[in-house]
């Protein structure tokens, strides 16, 4: 065996939760095996400068660029014959591409009618026809175990590049922050859907209280589509120590570097939440419509907050009842108490 291709999850948080599996695969197969990560282009920014992959191939089955679609991937696999493909994604296309690309062994979960394309199939846990909630982190590690990996630590890891750190330095200077500024980062994003978001007025109230009671600067993170929300949260807080990252040259790398420098991360259940655990800082995670079990990180410095409601967790992208009770009942007082414990190290 001399080459392995690994289909990396498509979501930011899932890609972070795949890092223990990448480490396990590298430890098991050793430096003599070429490991190639196949992923959407933006996921490369998540994993940049981590030590496990030798090469990255971009792949997006729905891209407008034909060079990123399945047919191009099949040709690339055919030219660069791989001995093994690891399918951390559950889609049919990746398994079909590996089969058509003459990958000798193909390992993944038997889902989405693709079992016949895999040479080693894992059965996902089910209760009847429903999938049993299992942390994605463990779900991926079970694949590593199936190919013989022994070191299966769930510890997530990320790295920042020199460019990431320079971007953070520039942001710190632009925002008037001292190099040793004590910062708490906020992430109120949710590409999954609006149901994951904490009310903006709650974010503003919490940020103002942290800044007032503890004297920490609160930085509201954002991606390009979240700048307006980030600015509103900072403005509504009406406190000079509550600032928005909007207006900076935004990137996943910048967000990673900002979280890495912070004393604590307060986050909804979305991708950047996992940056905190990967960099070893305290995390206060806010859950509403989603099962905690699906994205449990086994990280002992993460406080997971969720209010039980009769209608949840519903796993819906938008609140089907229209009241968003699961997030609105998660009060500022409850979250502030968790932040206070996190900052105190208790």
Buried (B, 14 or more C-beta within 10 A) or exposed (E): EEBBBBBBBBBBBBBBBBBBBBBBBBBBBEEEBBBBBBBBEBBBBBBBEBEBBBEBBBBBBEBEEEEBBBEBBBEBBBEBEBBBBBBBBBBBBBBBBBBBBEBEBBBBBBBEEBBEBBBEBBEEEEEEEEEEBBBBBBBBBBBBBBBEBEEBEBBBBBBBBEBBBBBBEEBBEEBEBEEEBBBBBBBBBBBBEEBBBBBBEBBBBBBBBBBEEBEBBBBBBBBEEBBEBBBBBBEBBEBEBBBBBBEBEBBBBBBBBBBBBBBBBBBBBBBBBBBBBBBEBBBBBBBBBBBBEBBBBBBEBBBBBBBEBEEBBBEBBEBEEEEBBBBBBBBBEBBBBBBBEBBEEE
